[in-house]
Amino acid sequence: MILLYILITVYILAVNFYAFRLIKSQRDEFEAGGETGGYGKLLLAAILGGAATIYASMFAMHYRLSNLLLMIVLPVLAVLNFYGFYLGYRSVWMFL
């Protein structure tokens, strides 16, 4: 049972770290004058569980996306991610 808690926690930390590094690299590329590319990786990281980190780090770094749809979808995905993490931790008790 402890192993499942550890696996869920490591997954959440890894996805959120990747999401933070991804938004930081996009911001640095944008400030250097380059194009940021597509938002596919960013959306995938948000769906996998990093939506709250992406949304919070964008405001902390003063970096705004030009895609309005993504700015609306990120908070919705963050709520769904939190609910999924809650179900992940709660369902560990069903394995007892």
N, CA, C and O atoms as CSV, one atom per row, in Angstrom:
chain,resi,resn,atom,element,x,y,z
A,1,MET,N,N,0.820,-1.178,0.000
A,1,MET,CA,C,0.000,0.000,0.000
A,1,MET,C,C,0.874,1.256,0.000
A,1,MET,O,O,0.562,2.230,-0.685
A,2,ILE,N,N,1.943,1.235,0.750
A,2,ILE,CA,C,2.847,2.383,0.782
A,2,ILE,C,C,3.453,2.596,-0.600
A,2,ILE,O,O,3.679,3.733,-1.014
A,3,LEU,N,N,3.715,1.505,-1.312
A,3,LEU,CA,C,4.305,1.616,-2.646
A,3,LEU,C,C,3.368,2.374,-3.599
A,3,LEU,O,O,3.827,3.166,-4.422
A,4,LEU,N,N,2.077,2.132,-3.487
A,4,LEU,CA,C,1.131,2.841,-4.341
A,4,LEU,C,C,1.106,4.341,-4.037
A,4,LEU,O,O,1.034,5.161,-4.952
A,5,TYR,N,N,1.165,4.695,-2.757
A,5,TYR,CA,C,1.246,6.113,-2.393
A,5,TYR,C,C,2.512,6.748,-2.964
A,5,TYR,O,O,2.477,7.867,-3.476
A,6,ILE,N,N,3.607,6.041,-2.875
A,6,ILE,CA,C,4.879,6.555,-3.395
A,6,ILE,C,C,4.810,6.716,-4.905
A,6,ILE,O,O,5.271,7.724,-5.440
A,7,LEU,N,N,4.246,5.744,-5.596
A,7,LEU,CA,C,4.145,5.828,-7.053
A,7,LEU,C,C,3.257,6.983,-7.501
A,7,LEU,O,O,3.602,7.701,-8.439
A,8,ILE,N,N,2.132,7.165,-6.848
A,8,ILE,CA,C,1.236,8.271,-7.199
A,8,ILE,C,C,1.919,9.609,-6.931
A,8,ILE,O,O,1.825,10.527,-7.745
A,9,THR,N,N,2.602,9.724,-5.801
A,9,THR,CA,C,3.282,10.968,-5.451
A,9,THR,C,C,4.418,11.278,-6.414
A,9,THR,O,O,4.579,12.426,-6.830
A,10,VAL,N,N,5.203,10.276,-6.773
A,10,VAL,CA,C,6.303,10.490,-7.715
A,10,VAL,C,C,5.761,10.870,-9.086
A,10,VAL,O,O,6.344,11.722,-9.758
A,11,TYR,N,N,4.674,10.267,-9.512
A,11,TYR,CA,C,4.064,10.620,-10.789
A,11,TYR,C,C,3.614,12.078,-10.794
A,11,TYR,O,O,3.882,12.810,-11.747
A,12,ILE,N,N,2.931,12.499,-9.733
A,12,ILE,CA,C,2.446,13.875,-9.646
A,12,ILE,C,C,3.618,14.854,-9.650
A,12,ILE,O,O,3.578,15.867,-10.350
A,13,LEU,N,N,4.651,14.560,-8.879
A,13,LEU,CA,C,5.809,15.448,-8.839
A,13,LEU,C,C,6.529,15.507,-10.175
A,13,LEU,O,O,6.960,16.581,-10.597
A,14,ALA,N,N,6.667,14.373,-10.846
A,14,ALA,CA,C,7.372,14.342,-12.129
A,14,ALA,C,C,6.615,15.113,-13.204
A,14,ALA,O,O,7.220,15.877,-13.956
A,15,VAL,N,N,5.324,14.927,-13.285
A,15,VAL,CA,C,4.533,15.639,-14.295
A,15,VAL,C,C,4.543,17.133,-14.030
A,15,VAL,O,O,4.647,17.926,-14.966
A,16,ASN,N,N,4.437,17.528,-12.774
A,16,ASN,CA,C,4.438,18.950,-12.458
A,16,ASN,C,C,5.808,19.583,-12.685
A,16,ASN,O,O,5.885,20.734,-13.114
A,17,PHE,N,N,6.885,18.860,-12.408
A,17,PHE,CA,C,8.222,19.371,-12.697
A,17,PHE,C,C,8.412,19.540,-14.199
A,17,PHE,O,O,8.963,20.546,-14.645
A,18,TYR,N,N,7.961,18.568,-14.976
A,18,TYR,CA,C,8.060,18.674,-16.435
A,18,TYR,C,C,7.236,19.850,-16.949
A,18,TYR,O,O,7.675,20.570,-17.846
A,19,ALA,N,N,6.063,20.045,-16.395
A,19,ALA,CA,C,5.208,21.153,-16.828
A,19,ALA,C,C,5.864,22.497,-16.509
A,19,ALA,O,O,5.805,23.425,-17.316
A,20,PHE,N,N,6.479,22.601,-15.346
A,20,PHE,CA,C,7.157,23.846,-14.982
A,20,PHE,C,C,8.330,24.113,-15.917
A,20,PHE,O,O,8.494,25.235,-16.397
A,21,ARG,N,N,9.143,23.101,-16.180
A,21,ARG,CA,C,10.290,23.283,-17.067
A,21,ARG,C,C,9.840,23.609,-18.491
A,21,ARG,O,O,10.507,24.370,-19.191
A,22,LEU,N,N,8.738,23.050,-18.913
A,22,LEU,CA,C,8.231,23.309,-20.257
A,22,LEU,C,C,7.771,24.758,-20.406
A,22,LEU,O,O,8.083,25.409,-21.403
A,23,ILE,N,N,7.041,25.260,-19.430
A,23,ILE,CA,C,6.579,26.647,-19.519
A,23,ILE,C,C,7.749,27.608,-19.367
A,23,ILE,O,O,7.744,28.680,-19.973
A,24,LYS,N,N,8.757,27.247,-18.566
A,24,LYS,CA,C,9.938,28.098,-18.425
A,24,LYS,C,C,10.736,28.137,-19.719
A,24,LYS,O,O,11.228,29.196,-20.108
A,25,SER,N,N,10.871,27.006,-20.387
A,25,SER,CA,C,11.617,26.990,-21.643
A,25,SER,C,C,10.864,27.758,-22.735
A,25,SER,O,O,11.494,28.421,-23.559
A,26,GLN,N,N,9.553,27.681,-22.755
A,26,GLN,CA,C,8.782,28.451,-23.729
A,26,GLN,C,C,8.897,29.953,-23.470
A,26,GLN,O,O,9.006,30.745,-24.406
A,27,ARG,N,N,8.873,30.332,-22.205
A,27,ARG,CA,C,9.011,31.748,-21.881
A,27,ARG,C,C,10.394,32.260,-22.255
A,27,ARG,O,O,10.518,33.353,-22.807
A,28,ASP,N,N,11.440,31.484,-21.961
A,28,ASP,CA,C,12.799,31.905,-22.314
A,28,ASP,C,C,12.977,32.011,-23.820
A,28,ASP,O,O,13.647,32.920,-24.311
A,29,GLU,N,N,12.378,31.082,-24.549
A,29,GLU,CA,C,12.459,31.131,-26.007
A,29,GLU,C,C,11.702,32.338,-26.558
A,29,GLU,O,O,12.143,32.960,-27.524
A,30,PHE,N,N,10.580,32.665,-25.954
A,30,PHE,CA,C,9.809,33.824,-26.383
A,30,PHE,C,C,10.565,35.127,-26.114
A,30,PHE,O,O,10.550,36.039,-26.940
A,31,GLU,N,N,11.225,35.210,-24.956
A,31,GLU,CA,C,11.971,36.414,-24.616
A,31,GLU,C,C,13.212,36.584,-25.480
A,31,GLU,O,O,13.674,37.704,-25.697
A,32,ALA,N,N,13.753,35.471,-25.972
A,32,ALA,CA,C,14.929,35.541,-26.835
A,32,ALA,C,C,14.559,35.965,-28.250
A,32,ALA,O,O,15.447,36.190,-29.073
A,33,GLY,N,N,13.293,36.075,-28.545
A,33,GLY,CA,C,12.852,36.523,-29.856
A,33,GLY,C,C,12.456,35.404,-30.782
A,33,GLY,O,O,12.095,35.654,-31.932
A,34,GLY,N,N,12.514,34.176,-30.311
A,34,GLY,CA,C,12.124,33.041,-31.141
A,34,GLY,C,C,10.642,32.765,-31.048
A,34,GLY,O,O,9.922,33.376,-30.259
A,35,GLU,N,N,10.207,31.838,-31.864
A,35,GLU,CA,C,8.810,31.425,-31.807
A,35,GLU,C,C,8.669,30.312,-30.785
A,35,GLU,O,O,9.564,29.479,-30.636
A,36,THR,N,N,7.557,30.298,-30.088
A,36,THR,CA,C,7.360,29.316,-29.029
A,36,THR,C,C,6.914,27.969,-29.567
A,36,THR,O,O,6.900,26.987,-28.824
A,37,GLY,N,N,6.559,27.899,-30.810
A,37,GLY,CA,C,6.101,26.633,-31.363
A,37,GLY,C,C,4.653,26.378,-31.007
A,37,GLY,O,O,3.922,27.288,-30.615
A,38,GLY,N,N,4.252,25.141,-31.148
A,38,GLY,CA,C,2.865,24.796,-30.855
A,38,GLY,C,C,2.626,24.603,-29.374
A,38,GLY,O,O,3.552,24.588,-28.563
A,39,TYR,N,N,1.380,24.459,-29.054
A,39,TYR,CA,C,0.989,24.264,-27.668
A,39,TYR,C,C,0.640,22.808,-27.389
A,39,TYR,O,O,-0.009,22.518,-26.384
A,40,GLY,N,N,1.050,21.893,-28.247
A,40,GLY,CA,C,0.727,20.487,-28.087
A,40,GLY,C,C,1.351,19.867,-26.845
A,40,GLY,O,O,0.678,19.158,-26.097
A,41,LYS,N,N,2.636,20.132,-26.624
A,41,LYS,CA,C,3.312,19.593,-25.440
A,41,LYS,C,C,2.730,20.181,-24.167
A,41,LYS,O,O,2.581,19.493,-23.158
A,42,LEU,N,N,2.408,21.445,-24.230
A,42,LEU,CA,C,1.840,22.119,-23.072
A,42,LEU,C,C,0.465,21.545,-22.720
A,42,LEU,O,O,0.154,21.332,-21.549
A,43,LEU,N,N,-0.339,21.302,-23.730
A,43,LEU,CA,C,-1.662,20.722,-23.500
A,43,LEU,C,C,-1.551,19.283,-23.005
A,43,LEU,O,O,-2.327,18.863,-22.146
A,44,LEU,N,N,-0.603,18.532,-23.533
A,44,LEU,CA,C,-0.408,17.152,-23.076
A,44,LEU,C,C,0.043,17.116,-21.618
A,44,LEU,O,O,-0.447,16.300,-20.837
A,45,ALA,N,N,0.964,17.986,-21.251
A,45,ALA,CA,C,1.406,18.051,-19.860
A,45,ALA,C,C,0.264,18.461,-18.939
A,45,ALA,O,O,0.180,17.990,-17.805
A,46,ALA,N,N,-0.607,19.330,-19.418
A,46,ALA,CA,C,-1.760,19.754,-18.615
A,46,ALA,C,C,-2.744,18.610,-18.431
A,46,ALA,O,O,-3.289,18.428,-17.343
A,47,ILE,N,N,-2.971,17.848,-19.475
A,47,ILE,CA,C,-3.897,16.719,-19.380
A,47,ILE,C,C,-3.346,15.638,-18.462
A,47,ILE,O,O,-4.107,14.999,-17.736
A,48,LEU,N,N,-2.036,15.425,-18.486
A,48,LEU,CA,C,-1.422,14.385,-17.659
A,48,LEU,C,C,-1.374,14.744,-16.180
A,48,LEU,O,O,-1.117,13.877,-15.344
A,49,GLY,N,N,-1.614,16.001,-15.846
A,49,GLY,CA,C,-1.668,16.348,-14.433
A,49,GLY,C,C,-0.929,17.605,-14.058
A,49,GLY,O,O,-0.811,17.896,-12.868
A,50,GLY,N,N,-0.427,18.365,-15.002
A,50,GLY,CA,C,0.334,19.546,-14.675
A,50,GLY,C,C,-0.365,20.856,-14.956
A,50,GLY,O,O,0.290,21.892,-15.067
A,51,ALA,N,N,-1.673,20.835,-15.074
A,51,ALA,CA,C,-2.411,22.044,-15.444
A,51,ALA,C,C,-2.288,23.136,-14.389
A,51,ALA,O,O,-2.111,24.305,-14.731
A,52,ALA,N,N,-2.377,22.777,-13.130
A,52,ALA,CA,C,-2.286,23.782,-12.069
A,52,ALA,C,C,-0.894,24.401,-12.024
A,52,ALA,O,O,-0.757,25.601,-11.788
A,53,THR,N,N,0.126,23.601,-12.244
A,53,THR,CA,C,1.490,24.118,-12.250
A,53,THR,C,C,1.718,25.051,-13.431
A,53,THR,O,O,2.345,26.100,-13.282
A,54,ILE,N,N,1.217,24.677,-14.596
A,54,ILE,CA,C,1.359,25.531,-15.775
A,54,ILE,C,C,0.658,26.856,-15.549
A,54,ILE,O,O,1.219,27.913,-15.834
A,55,TYR,N,N,-0.547,26.810,-15.046
A,55,TYR,CA,C,-1.328,28.028,-14.845
A,55,TYR,C,C,-0.682,28.921,-13.786
A,55,TYR,O,O,-0.587,30.133,-13.976
A,56,ALA,N,N,-0.239,28.338,-12.681
A,56,ALA,CA,C,0.376,29.129,-11.615
A,56,ALA,C,C,1.735,29.685,-12.031
A,56,ALA,O,O,2.059,30.829,-11.712
A,57,SER,N,N,2.531,28.883,-12.739
A,57,SER,CA,C,3.856,29.359,-13.133
A,57,SER,C,C,3.770,30.431,-14.214
A,57,SER,O,O,4.658,31.278,-14.302
A,58,MET,N,N,2.736,30.416,-15.029
A,58,MET,CA,C,2.567,31.476,-16.020
A,58,MET,C,C,2.339,32.820,-15.332
A,58,MET,O,O,2.866,33.842,-15.773
A,59,PHE,N,N,1.564,32.823,-14.264
A,59,PHE,CA,C,1.338,34.068,-13.548
A,59,PHE,C,C,2.555,34.467,-12.732
A,59,PHE,O,O,2.842,35.657,-12.604
A,60,ALA,N,N,3.280,33.499,-12.176
A,60,ALA,CA,C,4.472,33.819,-11.395
A,60,ALA,C,C,5.593,34.378,-12.271
A,60,ALA,O,O,6.351,35.241,-11.829
A,61,MET,N,N,5.702,33.894,-13.504
A,61,MET,CA,C,6.755,34.350,-14.413
A,61,MET,C,C,6.308,35.493,-15.317
A,61,MET,O,O,7.082,35.950,-16.158
A,62,HIS,N,N,5.079,35.957,-15.159
A,62,HIS,CA,C,4.517,37.033,-15.989
A,62,HIS,C,C,4.601,36.677,-17.474
A,62,HIS,O,O,5.020,37.486,-18.302
A,63,TYR,N,N,4.198,35.469,-17.782
A,63,TYR,CA,C,4.195,34.986,-19.166
A,63,TYR,C,C,2.768,34.633,-19.526
A,63,TYR,O,O,2.145,33.814,-18.851
A,64,ARG,N,N,2.240,35.235,-20.574
A,64,ARG,CA,C,0.864,34.986,-20.992
A,64,ARG,C,C,0.849,34.284,-22.338
A,64,ARG,O,O,1.630,34.609,-23.233
A,65,LEU,N,N,-0.031,33.337,-22.466
A,65,LEU,CA,C,-0.197,32.654,-23.743
A,65,LEU,C,C,-1.101,33.476,-24.645
A,65,LEU,O,O,-2.015,34.156,-24.179
A,66,SER,N,N,-0.838,33.406,-25.925
A,66,SER,CA,C,-1.687,34.132,-26.864
A,66,SER,C,C,-2.938,33.339,-27.223
A,66,SER,O,O,-3.852,33.873,-27.852
A,67,ASN,N,N,-2.986,32.088,-26.833
A,67,ASN,CA,C,-4.109,31.225,-27.132
A,67,ASN,C,C,-5.151,31.360,-26.017
A,67,ASN,O,O,-4.949,30.848,-24.915
A,68,LEU,N,N,-6.243,32.034,-26.294
A,68,LEU,CA,C,-7.270,32.275,-25.285
A,68,LEU,C,C,-7.968,30.979,-24.866
A,68,LEU,O,O,-8.323,30.814,-23.699
A,69,LEU,N,N,-8.160,30.074,-25.804
A,69,LEU,CA,C,-8.818,28.812,-25.472
A,69,LEU,C,C,-8.011,28.029,-24.436
A,69,LEU,O,O,-8.582,27.435,-23.521
A,70,LEU,N,N,-6.688,28.028,-24.581
A,70,LEU,CA,C,-5.844,27.318,-23.625
A,70,LEU,C,C,-5.895,27.981,-22.250
A,70,LEU,O,O,-5.818,27.298,-21.229
A,71,MET,N,N,-6.021,29.296,-22.220
A,71,MET,CA,C,-6.121,29.996,-20.938
A,71,MET,C,C,-7.440,29.687,-20.230
A,71,MET,O,O,-7.520,29.787,-19.005
A,72,ILE,N,N,-8.460,29.319,-20.976
A,72,ILE,CA,C,-9.738,28.937,-20.377
A,72,ILE,C,C,-9.722,27.463,-19.980
A,72,ILE,O,O,-10.300,27.090,-18.960
A,73,VAL,N,N,-9.073,26.635,-20.771
A,73,VAL,CA,C,-9.067,25.189,-20.536
A,73,VAL,C,C,-8.170,24.806,-19.356
A,73,VAL,O,O,-8.466,23.839,-18.655
A,74,LEU,N,N,-7.078,25.546,-19.121
A,74,LEU,CA,C,-6.143,25.184,-18.056
A,74,LEU,C,C,-6.780,25.144,-16.666
A,74,LEU,O,O,-6.541,24.176,-15.943
A,75,PRO,N,N,-7.575,26.132,-16.245
A,75,PRO,CA,C,-8.204,26.013,-14.922
A,75,PRO,C,C,-9.199,24.849,-14.835
A,75,PRO,O,O,-9.323,24.216,-13.786
A,76,VAL,N,N,-9.894,24.574,-15.915
A,76,VAL,CA,C,-10.831,23.445,-15.916
A,76,VAL,C,C,-10.060,22.135,-15.779
A,76,VAL,O,O,-10.458,21.252,-15.020
A,77,LEU,N,N,-8.962,22.012,-16.513
A,77,LEU,CA,C,-8.133,20.816,-16.395
A,77,LEU,C,C,-7.494,20.704,-15.016
A,77,LEU,O,O,-7.301,19.597,-14.513
A,78,ALA,N,N,-7.166,21.833,-14.400
A,78,ALA,CA,C,-6.591,21.800,-13.055
A,78,ALA,C,C,-7.585,21.210,-12.056
A,78,ALA,O,O,-7.211,20.408,-11.199
A,79,VAL,N,N,-8.842,21.607,-12.169
A,79,VAL,CA,C,-9.864,21.043,-11.273
A,79,VAL,C,C,-10.019,19.543,-11.520
A,79,VAL,O,O,-10.113,18.760,-10.575
A,80,LEU,N,N,-10.046,19.150,-12.785
A,80,LEU,CA,C,-10.143,17.719,-13.103
A,80,LEU,C,C,-8.914,16.952,-12.629
A,80,LEU,O,O,-9.033,15.811,-12.182
A,81,ASN,N,N,-7.740,17.560,-12.721
A,81,ASN,CA,C,-6.523,16.911,-12.230
A,81,ASN,C,C,-6.567,16.707,-10.729
A,81,ASN,O,O,-6.223,15.634,-10.233
A,82,PHE,N,N,-6.994,17.748,-9.992
A,82,PHE,CA,C,-7.098,17.605,-8.543
A,82,PHE,C,C,-8.091,16.515,-8.163
A,82,PHE,O,O,-7.852,15.755,-7.225
A,83,TYR,N,N,-9.183,16.439,-8.873
A,83,TYR,CA,C,-10.163,15.392,-8.603
A,83,TYR,C,C,-9.589,14.016,-8.935
A,83,TYR,O,O,-9.827,13.051,-8.208
A,84,GLY,N,N,-8.845,13.927,-10.013
A,84,GLY,CA,C,-8.204,12.653,-10.361
A,84,GLY,C,C,-7.156,12.231,-9.340
A,84,GLY,O,O,-7.040,11.048,-9.019
A,85,PHE,N,N,-6.389,13.200,-8.824
A,85,PHE,CA,C,-5.402,12.874,-7.796
A,85,PHE,C,C,-6.090,12.436,-6.509
A,85,PHE,O,O,-5.626,11.521,-5.829
A,86,TYR,N,N,-7.193,13.092,-6.182
A,86,TYR,CA,C,-7.969,12.703,-5.008
A,86,TYR,C,C,-8.477,11.271,-5.156
A,86,TYR,O,O,-8.392,10.475,-4.220
A,87,LEU,N,N,-9.002,10.950,-6.327
A,87,LEU,CA,C,-9.472,9.584,-6.548
A,87,LEU,C,C,-8.325,8.588,-6.528
A,87,LEU,O,O,-8.490,7.454,-6.079
A,88,GLY,N,N,-7.167,9.008,-7.014
A,88,GLY,CA,C,-6.005,8.129,-6.989
A,88,GLY,C,C,-5.570,7.793,-5.576
A,88,GLY,O,O,-5.275,6.636,-5.277
A,89,TYR,N,N,-5.527,8.787,-4.707
A,89,TYR,CA,C,-5.157,8.527,-3.315
A,89,TYR,C,C,-6.260,7.790,-2.568
A,89,TYR,O,O,-5.978,6.947,-1.717
A,90,ARG,N,N,-7.506,8.102,-2.879
A,90,ARG,CA,C,-8.605,7.452,-2.176
A,90,ARG,C,C,-8.761,5.993,-2.598
A,90,ARG,O,O,-9.139,5.150,-1.784
A,91,SER,N,N,-8.473,5.690,-3.864
A,91,SER,CA,C,-8.684,4.330,-4.335
A,91,SER,C,C,-7.632,3.358,-3.822
A,91,SER,O,O,-7.794,2.143,-3.941
A,92,VAL,N,N,-6.562,3.884,-3.256
A,92,VAL,CA,C,-5.559,2.995,-2.668
A,92,VAL,C,C,-6.181,2.203,-1.515
A,92,VAL,O,O,-5.801,1.059,-1.267
A,93,TRP,N,N,-7.119,2.805,-0.827
A,93,TRP,CA,C,-7.770,2.121,0.288
A,93,TRP,C,C,-8.635,0.956,-0.191
A,93,TRP,O,O,-8.934,0.056,0.594
A,94,MET,N,N,-9.038,0.952,-1.448
A,94,MET,CA,C,-9.849,-0.146,-1.956
A,94,MET,C,C,-9.035,-1.411,-2.182
A,94,MET,O,O,-9.603,-2.496,-2.312
A,95,PHE,N,N,-7.717,-1.287,-2.229
A,95,PHE,CA,C,-6.872,-2.456,-2.431
A,95,PHE,C,C,-6.622,-3.235,-1.148
A,95,PHE,O,O,-6.013,-4.304,-1.189
A,96,LEU,N,N,-7.078,-2.724,-0.016
A,96,LEU,CA,C,-6.860,-3.422,1.259
A,96,LEU,C,C,-7.713,-4.637,1.388
A,96,LEU,O,O,-7.647,-5.334,2.401
